[in-house]
């Protein structure tokens, strides 16, 4: 944010940003500069190094946003497949990507989107359990695929189940774009997935084109948006 101008009695008065705003602006700019440096073709970082750097910067951004807004935001990393290994192209094994909106606070996931209930079968999150149940020949087969997925949310901190759009209240366009850029950078570092998709109306705009993640039967579900 640059110094704003206010008109008072025919005169233009320059209003300098506060020390808090200046600190926040500097932090955001530093993160943007590092992101752009990694995007430069001359960058020699490996895919794993780029993924880790993008996640570190995203955590710093989330912390800075929370401090500026006076809210404690708990950063949530992108969840890689279990036992993920890297090579010069990204993740070594084939993988799929699925992106949701935001983690529901209060159900105890703490970033583990594929956390299981006490029965060891169903996922704690009804949303994620519903998703995996519908991508296999049987519910058990679908759930068994969860450990092989790259999983995450477009909002990298949890919120109330009914938070909706207000989860981004106070977060400026500049910061929202940087959040998106850092998430995309981390996903790109993983390499090319077999398939990628998302669910929830806000996520439909996160991907530039429709994605054929589900089989034809699942595509008929009106509550899945691509």
Order of alpha helices (4+ residues) and beta strands (2+ residues): beta-beta-alpha-alpha-beta-beta-beta-alpha-alpha-beta-alpha-beta-alpha-alpha
